[in-house]
Amino acid sequence: MKKAMASIDILEPATLMGLGAVAVWVYVRYPRLRPRTLTRAMVHVAASFGLFALLPYAVSFFVEAMPKPLGALCFVVALLIPTLTYVLFSWLGLMAKLHDLADSTPRGGHPVRGSTG
């Protein structure tokens, strides 16, 4: 019994690590999907959280509309995995955008005149 609980305890971190690796792969492989501005990155994070919040309503639909094992499997493959990957991808895009903004040097502005003393 104790061994079965240990395997259940590792399922969530392993799932998040695997989906995080997929999100990093998508971020690196498809640079056109990255948000171009900080505002868009924040909108993507908000949209991913909104989609994630709708998952409990979708699971009841899948479980009631399909036979037992097929409904759960379809829910996980069709909705849960892509939604969690999008949440992680959107956070990765936001963190990268914030890093770019914090690491930048000031550009433009008014020229500084030398003092004539």
N, C-alpha and C positions, 0 to 999 in steps of 0.2 A: 504493500500500500504506500509506503514511504517513497519507494522508487518511482511509482506512478506520479506522485505529487511533484517530485523533482523534475520530471519531464514536462509536466504542465507549467511549472514555474519558468522554464526556459523558453517556452513557446512564444510568449509576447516579445521578449527582447530579441529573439532570433528573427521573428517576423519583421520587427522594426529595423533591425540591421540589414536584412535582405532587401526590404523595400527602400531603405536609405541608400543602399548601393545602387539600386535601379534608378533612384532619383538623381544620384551623382552621375551615373552613366548618361542619362537623358540630358542633364545639364551640360556635360562635356561634349557629347555627340551631336546635339542639336542646338547650336548657339543661337539660332534664330528664335527659339522658344523662350529665351531669357527675357525678363522684363527690361525695357530700355530706360525707364525712369523709376525713381523711388515711389512715386505715386502709383504707377502700374504694379510695382512689386507689392505694395500694401493692398491694392485692390485684389490681386491674386491670392494673397493670404486670407483676406476676408471672404472671398468666394470659396476658397477651399474649406474654410471653417464652416461656412453655410452649407456646403454639400455634405460635409461630415456630420453636421447636426441633423440632416434629413435621413441619414442611414437607418435609424431605428424605425422610421415609418416604412421604409422600403423592405426591411427584413420581414415584417409581418405580412406584407403583400406576397413576397416570394415564398414564405413558408406556407401560407394558406392556398396559394394558387397552384403549387406544384407538389408532387409527391415528396415525402419526408427527406430522403437523402439528396435528391436532385435539387430541391428548392434551396437548401443550405449551400450546396456546392455552387449553384448558379449565382447566388447572392455574393458569396466570397469572391468568385472569379470575375463576375461582371461588375460588381459595385465596390466591394470593400477594398480589394487590392488596388484598383485604379484610384480610388478616392484617397486612400492613405498615401499612395505614391505622390499624388498631386499636392497633398498637404506638405509632405516633406520637400518636394520640388519647389513649392512656393516659398517655404521658409529658407531654403538654400538660395533662391534668387534674391530674397530680401536681405539676407546676411551678406551676400556678395555685393549687392548694391550699397549697403551701409559701409562695407569695407572700402569700396571704391571711393565713396564720398569722404571718408575719414582719412584715407591715404593720399588724397589729392593735395596739390599745392595751389595756393591762390593764383588766379590768373586775372589779368585785366586790372581795372582800377585806375586811379589817378597817378600820373607820374610824380615822383618826389623830386623837388628842386633842391639843388645843393645850397647850403647856407653860405652867404657872402658876408663874412664877418669882418 
